[in-house]
């Protein structure tokens, strides 16, 4: 078995000339024709007129991630997901993810227990296979830490949602590292879009994490909490909403 942590993300395909493509789509929906493609993209990104960004697609090869992380990826459903099959792929001597917390000083006993669990899972899988048990049955003893291989195709609008959630310091460490690797690729391909995007706090200008935001958040000292901002106008705004609702006329 190999417990080396070896996450890797490679760009396989990306929509070419996407800025012009997005601008053309925006012009169809009514954006002023005289604006440059770059200005149009800045406008729709800043103002979250983001449906037109769906015309830009990225396909990425993702390796060295855990099965646990792949389950989190599936929460981002507006994308095409292809993962390595444990039904058809042999997993004797499998590679696996080790939480970085277990590599810290003072975590030696926890690390020992973890490694022993990985060894026991591998031994059980190997013995089952040697007894003639099919892969599709033996795989149930494999751990969530098992490394898997993934191909993900996702549009830019969904990527923005992914980055806003998964670049937050409160995201689980493994998926945040994946998000940062993916973000770097996207930023290099389309800086006009992705330089305006990071976690929700950065992108929105207020942090929806509110009191849950930890001290390690790099924006904590100057980004206001959503609850603080909303609290200043919520009562008056609620009265306006109630007036709007009273003015509804239902037919049928």
C-alpha positions as CSV (number, residue, x, y, z in Angstrom):
1,X,0.0,0.0,0.0
2,X,1.0,3.6,-0.6
3,X,-0.2,6.3,1.6
4,X,1.6,9.1,-0.2
5,X,-0.7,12.1,-0.7
6,X,-0.6,12.8,-4.4
7,X,-3.5,14.9,-5.5
8,X,-3.1,16.1,-9.0
9,X,-5.4,18.2,-11.3
10,X,-4.9,18.5,-15.1
11,X,-6.9,20.5,-17.6
12,X,-8.0,18.2,-20.4
13,X,-10.3,20.5,-22.4
14,X,-11.6,24.1,-22.1
15,X,-13.9,26.1,-24.3
16,X,-11.8,28.3,-26.6
17,X,-12.5,32.0,-27.2
18,X,-15.0,31.8,-24.3
19,X,-15.0,35.6,-23.6
20,X,-16.2,36.3,-27.1
21,X,-18.7,33.5,-26.9
22,X,-20.1,34.8,-23.6
23,X,-20.3,38.3,-24.9
24,X,-22.2,37.2,-28.0
25,X,-24.7,35.3,-25.8
26,X,-25.1,38.4,-23.6
27,X,-25.7,40.6,-26.6
28,X,-28.5,38.3,-27.7
29,X,-30.2,38.9,-24.3
30,X,-30.0,42.7,-24.6
31,X,-26.6,43.8,-23.4
32,X,-25.5,47.0,-25.2
33,X,-23.7,46.1,-28.5
34,X,-21.1,48.8,-28.2
35,X,-19.4,47.4,-25.1
36,X,-16.3,45.3,-25.5
37,X,-16.4,41.6,-24.8
38,X,-14.2,42.0,-21.8
39,X,-16.4,44.7,-20.3
40,X,-19.5,42.6,-20.9
41,X,-17.9,39.7,-19.0
42,X,-16.9,41.9,-16.2
43,X,-20.5,43.2,-16.0
44,X,-22.2,39.8,-15.9
45,X,-19.7,38.4,-13.4
46,X,-19.9,41.3,-11.0
47,X,-23.7,41.5,-11.2
48,X,-24.2,37.7,-11.2
49,X,-26.0,37.6,-14.6
50,X,-24.3,34.3,-14.8
51,X,-26.5,32.0,-17.0
52,X,-24.5,33.1,-20.0
53,X,-21.3,31.9,-18.4
54,X,-22.6,28.3,-18.8
55,X,-21.3,28.4,-22.4
56,X,-17.7,28.0,-21.1
57,X,-16.8,24.4,-20.1
58,X,-13.8,22.9,-18.4
59,X,-12.9,19.2,-18.3
60,X,-10.4,18.2,-15.7
61,X,-8.5,15.0,-14.8
62,X,-8.4,14.7,-11.0
63,X,-6.3,12.0,-9.4
64,X,-5.2,11.2,-5.9
65,X,-8.4,12.2,-4.1
66,X,-10.3,10.1,-1.6
67,X,-13.7,8.4,-2.2
68,X,-15.0,10.7,0.6
69,X,-14.1,13.8,-1.4
70,X,-15.7,12.3,-4.6
71,X,-18.9,12.1,-2.7
72,X,-18.7,15.8,-1.9
73,X,-18.1,16.5,-5.5
74,X,-21.3,14.8,-6.4
75,X,-23.1,17.5,-4.4
76,X,-22.3,19.8,-7.4
77,X,-24.8,18.1,-9.6
78,X,-24.7,20.4,-12.6
79,X,-21.6,18.8,-14.0
80,X,-20.6,15.5,-15.7
81,X,-18.9,13.0,-13.3
82,X,-16.8,10.0,-14.2
83,X,-15.0,8.1,-11.5
84,X,-12.8,5.0,-11.3
85,X,-14.8,1.8,-10.9
86,X,-13.9,-0.4,-7.9
87,X,-16.1,-3.1,-9.7
88,X,-13.7,-3.4,-12.6
89,X,-10.4,-2.1,-11.1
90,X,-8.3,-4.2,-8.7
91,X,-7.6,-2.5,-5.4
92,X,-4.9,-4.7,-3.8
93,X,-2.3,-2.5,-2.2
94,X,-4.5,0.6,-2.7
95,X,-3.3,4.2,-2.2
96,X,-5.2,6.2,0.3
97,X,-5.6,9.7,1.8
98,X,-4.1,10.6,5.2
99,X,-5.6,13.7,6.9
100,X,-2.8,16.2,7.4
101,X,-3.9,16.6,11.1
102,X,-2.5,13.1,11.7
103,X,0.9,14.3,10.5
104,X,1.2,16.8,13.3
105,X,3.4,16.4,16.3
106,X,1.5,14.7,19.1
107,X,-0.8,12.8,16.8
108,X,1.4,9.7,16.6
109,X,-1.1,7.4,18.3
110,X,-3.9,8.6,16.1
111,X,-1.7,8.1,13.0
112,X,-0.8,4.6,14.1
113,X,-4.5,3.6,14.5
114,X,-5.3,5.1,11.1
115,X,-2.6,3.3,9.3
116,X,-3.5,0.1,11.0
117,X,-7.1,0.5,9.8
118,X,-5.9,1.0,6.2
119,X,-3.7,-2.2,6.5
120,X,-6.6,-4.2,7.9
121,X,-8.8,-3.1,5.1
122,X,-6.2,-4.0,2.5
123,X,-5.6,-7.4,4.1
124,X,-9.3,-8.1,4.2
125,X,-9.8,-7.1,0.5
126,X,-6.7,-9.1,-0.6
127,X,-7.9,-12.3,1.3
128,X,-11.4,-12.0,-0.1
129,X,-10.0,-11.8,-3.6
130,X,-7.7,-14.7,-3.0
131,X,-10.7,-16.7,-1.9
132,X,-12.3,-16.0,-5.3
133,X,-14.7,-13.3,-4.1
134,X,-15.6,-11.0,-7.0
135,X,-14.3,-7.4,-6.9
136,X,-17.8,-6.0,-6.8
137,X,-18.3,-7.9,-3.5
138,X,-14.9,-7.5,-2.0
139,X,-14.9,-3.7,-2.5
140,X,-17.3,-3.2,0.4
141,X,-14.4,-3.5,2.8
142,X,-12.5,-0.6,1.2
143,X,-12.3,2.6,3.2
144,X,-13.5,6.1,2.3
145,X,-9.9,7.1,2.3
146,X,-9.3,5.0,-0.8
147,X,-7.8,7.1,-3.6
148,X,-9.9,7.4,-6.7
149,X,-9.5,8.9,-10.2
150,X,-12.0,11.3,-11.6
151,X,-12.9,13.2,-14.8
152,X,-15.1,16.2,-14.3
153,X,-16.7,18.4,-16.9
154,X,-18.3,21.5,-15.5
155,X,-19.5,24.9,-16.8
156,X,-18.2,28.2,-15.5
157,X,-21.4,29.2,-13.7
158,X,-21.3,25.9,-11.7
159,X,-17.5,26.4,-11.1
160,X,-18.2,29.8,-9.5
161,X,-20.7,28.2,-7.2
162,X,-18.2,25.5,-6.4
163,X,-15.4,28.0,-5.6
164,X,-17.6,30.2,-3.5
165,X,-18.4,27.3,-1.2
166,X,-15.2,25.2,-1.3
167,X,-12.6,27.9,-1.1
168,X,-13.9,29.0,2.3
169,X,-11.5,28.2,5.1
170,X,-14.4,26.2,6.7
171,X,-14.5,23.8,3.8
172,X,-13.0,20.3,4.6
173,X,-9.3,20.5,4.0
174,X,-9.1,18.0,1.1
175,X,-11.8,19.5,-1.0
176,X,-10.5,23.0,-0.3
177,X,-7.1,21.9,-1.6
178,X,-8.8,20.5,-4.7
179,X,-10.7,23.8,-5.2
180,X,-7.5,25.8,-5.0
181,X,-5.8,23.6,-7.6
182,X,-8.9,23.9,-9.9
183,X,-9.1,27.6,-9.3
184,X,-5.5,28.1,-10.3
185,X,-6.2,26.4,-13.7
186,X,-9.4,28.4,-14.2
187,X,-7.7,31.7,-13.3
188,X,-4.9,31.1,-15.9
189,X,-7.4,30.3,-18.6
190,X,-10.0,33.1,-17.9
191,X,-8.6,35.7,-15.5
192,X,-11.3,38.2,-16.6
193,X,-13.8,36.0,-14.9
194,X,-12.1,34.2,-12.1
195,X,-10.0,37.1,-10.7
196,X,-13.4,38.4,-9.5
197,X,-14.2,35.2,-7.7
198,X,-13.0,33.5,-4.5
199,X,-15.0,32.4,-1.4
200,X,-18.6,33.7,-0.8
201,X,-17.3,36.5,1.5
202,X,-14.9,37.8,-1.1
203,X,-17.3,37.4,-4.0
204,X,-20.4,38.8,-2.3
205,X,-18.6,41.4,-0.2
206,X,-20.2,40.0,3.0
207,X,-19.6,36.7,4.8
208,X,-22.6,34.4,5.1
209,X,-20.7,32.3,7.6
210,X,-21.4,34.9,10.3
211,X,-20.3,33.8,13.8
212,X,-19.0,30.5,12.4
213,X,-16.2,32.3,10.7
214,X,-12.9,31.2,12.3
215,X,-10.0,33.4,13.2
216,X,-7.9,31.8,10.5
217,X,-10.1,33.5,7.8
218,X,-7.9,36.0,6.0
219,X,-10.8,38.3,5.5
220,X,-12.3,38.4,9.0
221,X,-10.8,41.7,10.0
222,X,-12.4,43.7,7.2
223,X,-15.3,41.7,5.6
224,X,-18.6,42.3,7.4
225,X,-20.8,39.5,8.5
226,X,-24.0,39.0,6.5
227,X,-26.1,39.1,9.7
228,X,-24.6,42.6,10.6
229,X,-25.4,44.1,7.2
230,X,-28.8,42.5,6.9
231,X,-29.7,43.5,10.4
232,X,-29.4,47.2,9.6
233,X,-32.3,47.1,7.1
234,X,-34.1,43.8,7.6
235,X,-37.1,45.2,9.6
236,X,-37.9,48.0,7.2
237,X,-37.3,45.7,4.2
238,X,-39.6,43.1,5.6
239,X,-42.4,45.7,5.8
240,X,-41.8,46.5,2.1
241,X,-42.0,42.8,1.2
242,X,-45.3,42.5,3.1
243,X,-46.8,45.5,1.2
244,X,-45.6,43.9,-2.0
245,X,-47.4,40.7,-1.1
246,X,-50.6,42.5,-0.2
247,X,-50.6,44.1,-3.6
248,X,-50.7,40.7,-5.4
249,X,-53.7,39.9,-7.4
250,X,-54.4,36.2,-7.9
251,X,-56.4,35.0,-10.9
252,X,-57.7,31.6,-11.9
